Amino acid sequence: MSFRALAAALALLLALTACGGTPDAAETPVATTSVEQQSAPPSSTSTTATTTLPTTSTTTSTSITSADPAPIEPDPTLLYGNYVRTEPYGDGLELDIHAPEEVGPWPVVVTIHGGGWFVGDRTSMGPLADGLASRKAVVFNATYQTLTLGGTFPGMVDDIACAVQFARNAASEFTTAPDLVTIVGHSAGAHLASLVAYAPGEFGQDCPEGPSISPDAFVGLAGPYDISQLGGLLTPMFGVPPEQDPDLWAAGNPFSWIGGSPDIPTLLLHGDADGVAPIAFSEELAAALAAVGREVTFDVLSGRGHSDANAPRVVGDRITAFLSGLGSP
């Protein structure tokens, strides 16, 4: 790895660690440029975003800088009007449940926070979780053991798989469609959630209620998916540098699993002004999924940065449109 690439990767990791997201509870959607990549004719469960503007250039960039547009300021009047309660799950972990007041055929969502693998907690996804609940989804906003909490690979992915299991088992209290579960991850959480989505059966085998069942769909928000581009900077997560155990590192890279992954619908959202995790990460994942015939929609958030990718006013309607197009599992 060149010095320039190493420095770029270090800048990314530091920025991801510092960026927990500053989402806004405002509900005014912003326009984006939608680019759908699909290798098969659209099915009856279309996942095309609701707003489509003329396509703009999204040139793949391998440079990483610390510059990022100022995030949308949070709404100081934010109230979690759809928060129900907090539940323990897994080994000393908790998740918050957000749901509509009435029971109905609502999709089930598990949200996973970012924080650069090292830090972060579920509060950074709280506004999005509540915003999705206000749009008629049942949301389980989960935490996991980050590196600062003693988490490593694959344990932190196991935690997330167990959150999916918990949500699937508990959802019938809030919805008449408990078997349709979508996992939504932001930043480093998108990377970890993608492993649960694309490698079913590989993680969560020791969950308290039995082996985890994989989600039915995946939404990635500004994720740094191909960890091979980070060099050895995630060595604390794997315990060894990549050259000492390449198989272990490959198991933590979603690109290793795509070829044999189930064809679950995928929605990738990424800002084209993201100076923390460049949009190339999502471009490359979308291309890899399309190349093996997987159903993927790639939606570019025009003019938006890293911390905007989990803001309800930016992505809430797009995620809701995606969920409504899933149909029955």
Secondary structure by P-SEA (a helix, b strand, c coil): ccaaaaaaaaaaaaaaaacccccccccbbbbbbbbbbbccccccccccccccccccccccccccccccccccccccccccccccccccccccbbbbbbbcccccbbbbbbbbbbccccccccccaaaaaaaaaaacccccccccccccccccaaaaaaaaaaaaaaaaaacccccccccbbbbbbcaaaaaaaaaaaaccccccccccccbbbbbcbbbbcccccccccccccccccccccccccaaaaaaaccccccccccccbbbbbbbcccccccaaaaaaaaaaaaaaccbbbbbbcccccccccccccccaaaaaaaaaacccc
